[in-house]
Amino acid sequence: MKKVIVLGAGLVGKTMAIDLAKNFDVTAVDINEQALSELSKEGVKTKKVDLANTTVLTNLLEPFDLVIGAVPGFMGFKTCKTVIEAEKNMVDISFFPEDPFLLDDLAKKHAVTIVTDCGVAPGMGNIILGYHDKKMKINSYECLVGGLPLVREWPYEYKAVFSPIDVIEEYIRPARFVQNGIVVTREALSDAELIHFNEVGTLESWNSDGLRSLIKTMSHIPDMIEKTLRDQGCVEYLQVLRESGFFAYEEVDVKGVKVRPIDLTARLLFPKWKLKPGEEEFTVMRIRITGEEKGQAKKIEYTLLDRTEKKSGTLSMARTTGYTCTAVANLIAESKFNRVGICPPEYLGADSENFNFIVNYLKERDVIYKTSSF
């Protein structure tokens, strides 16, 4: 039985470890004892490790066949580099801000397969686009996606399942999209508009930097954009906090103590954003692709509405993100995808057999993408 190590035992890391343990010998590692304790109850092997220590991590990886990365974004690039130098294949969901292709030569030198950004979006959206890019001439790609609490609660009407600093990063990182073949950069939270979704209602969408690798790998598509979804009114709250400096990384002096405002903001906001035991959330996504196939105009729409699994309490964002990653992990473990180098998810979607495997893998776990063509 192949050995898999999951780096990070947060809400998504935990879900992935449990899922992978059905087919592999899985060990989850984290510095958080409580998170590891919860996994131990599920029968998953655990080990307390400071993943920021490169030497310790390198030694830790030695007996494993495959690595799953689920560390916070600020640790992701360094962790990925360490995994490559240890000559291990990896599927990663840390969504680190650095360009993953900076590690492409290194990954090729060590002959390893590294799949980055392998979540729901980026992730499954890329896989879908990669699949259709092989079948048609695409003119436009639009992805709207968000994870939201089922019950809206004042003041923020939002709850987060990821690292708080990673969530805040989405509100400050400049958003890039492609318009008429040109890469356009706008500030995050810009161009807010209201979008109606069946079974959900009207949500607010705004520019976020979600295209990532697609800007490079799909540069032949003239129009591409990804926007984040939140409940109405959320954008104004976030803009006020950002413009007031609460998301700044530059230290300020507070009574002789140097403090990064973003650290204080994360510390204050995360208790308010954290889901309480028993609280439920949902993930909503809509992808629209337009273009031509066999000389005929074609429009394809994918929709996803996934909710917290009531029986196990597994959060929707953990399911939709985690199971995309574990589906790809199975493909790599079974040598069905072995492209050497940095591999964003669109590379997997380009193979119809791999695409169908991922879609069916998700469907078996009740993560269902509904499709329609026009």
C-alpha positions, 0 to 999 in steps of 0.5 A: 500500500502506497504511503501518503503524507498530508502536510496540515491538518486543518479543516481541509487537510483533515477531510483529505486525510480521511478520504485518502485513508480509504486507499492509502497508508496516510499520515497527517502532520501538523503542529496543532495537537488538537487538530491531530487528536481529531484525526487520530479518532478517525484512525489516521496516523498523526505526527506533531511536526513544525512544518516551517523547519525545512530540515525536519520536513525533508527528513520526514518526507523520506518514506512517503510516495506522495505528498499532499500540501495543505499549509497556509499560503505564506508557507506554501512556496517554501514547502513546495520547494522542499518537497521538490528537493526531496524528490517527491510528487505533490498535490498542493492546495496552499494557494501560495501567492508566488508564481509556481512556475518559478519552481518548474525547472527545479521540479523537472531537474528532480523529475517530479510531478507537482500539481498546484492550486488543486482545490475548487477555484482555482482547481476544478474551474481550471480542470473544466476549462482545460477539458473544453479547451481541447474540444473547442475554440474558447472566446470567454471564461467566467468563474463566479465562486464563494463559500458562505455560512448558511445563517447570516450573522451580524456584523460580517455575515461571513465565516471562513474555513481557511487561514484568516490571513489567507482569507484577508489576502484575497481582499488586498491582492490586486486582481488580474483578469483578461479582457480582449487579450490584454491582462488587466489589473484592478484592485481586489473588491472592485467592480462589485455586481449583484448576481442571482442564484437559484436556491441561494438568492442574490449575492455580491460578486467582485474582482479577485485574483483567481485566474492565477496560472490560467493567465499564462497557460490559456493566454490564447483565450481573449476574455477570462475572469474569476470573481468571488461571491459574498452576501450583499453588503460584505464588500463595503465592510471590507473596503472600509477595513482595507482603506483604514489600514487594518490589512496592512503588512507594514509594521506600526508602532503601538506604545513602543511595540511593533505590530503588523496591522494584518496580524492584529486584524486576523486575531480579532476577526477570526473568532467572529469568522469561525464557524461554531460547532454545528453551524453549516455553510455552502459553496456556490459556483457558476462557470460559463464558457463560450466559443465555437465547436465544429463551426457552431457557436456554443455556450457551456455552463457548470453550476455547483451548490454544495452544502455541509454534509449533515451526517459527518459535519464535513464542511462544503468548502472542505469537500469541494476543495479537498476531494478535488485534490484527493481525486488528483492524488489518486491519479498520480498514485496510480501513474495515470498522470505523470507529467514532470514539472509544475502542473496547474490543474488545467493540464489534468483537464486536457486529458478526457479520461482524467477529467471524467475520473475527477468528475465521477470521483466527486460525484461519488462523494455527492459533489455534483457539477450540473452542466448545460449547453446552449 
